[in-house]
């Protein structure tokens, strides 16, 4: 990973120099990487990767001191113009490229490199494929009105943007999320920079890239790390746990709860028998006593989660006498959950994309 300089502005020349140094170290001997003279070229830099047999591939490099996802399309268009003059492979270099920006660059057919180690170079002839994972957070931490989706207020806004069909106004979002319009504006500004929402200046949100927004939320939210988990064993299995919960829910002293994870996913997109029953509940120990669950550090098949805030209980669904979280909550819990949960989360997300009209609602 390239050496990082905190809290100092990074010039284009510095970014380019460090990017070329990194590429040079990754090209195996006897391959070569060499920079081509810039004289008469409109690109920020042009480099060649030379194979041992003399064949070479041209990299046309555009450098940006900062690149938010919203600006990626313009840089890709710029690269396409350059590539008509200088045939080769387009590469974008920047101090840091977030996951959303990297995804858009990849989809646009270009490569990328940042100073934290995120790197993708793909060339057909001679065949070159180099990919590395670097930082998932911007280490330079430039001050901005909002830079995180942590906390209850941001979570409620994310859930509103995903659950409800636009157009959505700022005050409308604030009302649905039970928060102040000023904070909504700051979050929308951040999500706009990341190309996750689109709206005209001072206008309503017209489009939400909700699947990408859910993935972005998982960078700041985790089922196990953002909440308080308790592990238990039901000796008769997950279905037994669900049946006992259904009975308890019908009692006068019914606890507030909402099933999530595999049990929630299988109500719409069953993949395989659930191996772990995951449930939000306000008092995990009390519910475990009611259901006869045994605390355990190994072999658990029930995970009771005391939520950090009430977002998990918003827009719950009732199916066959059991309460389940909204699909938008279930999918992020799966993507950040234990075991095979992330794989199930991907399957649920795919179902949600195909069947968005079945679960998104109009405000």
PyMOL commands that set and color helices and strands:
alter all, ss='L'
color gray80, all
select helices_A, chain A and resi 12-26+69-85+99-107+152-163+170-177+181-193+210-217+238-249+261-265+284-291+310-313+327-335+341-354+356-358
alter helices_A, ss='H'
color red, helices_A
select strands_A, chain A and resi 32-36+45-50+56-64+89-94+111-114+119-123+128-132+164-165+197-199+205-208+228-233+257-260+277-281+294-295+302-306+317-319+322-324+361-362
alter strands_A, ss='S'
color yellow, strands_A
deselect
rebuild
show_as cartoon
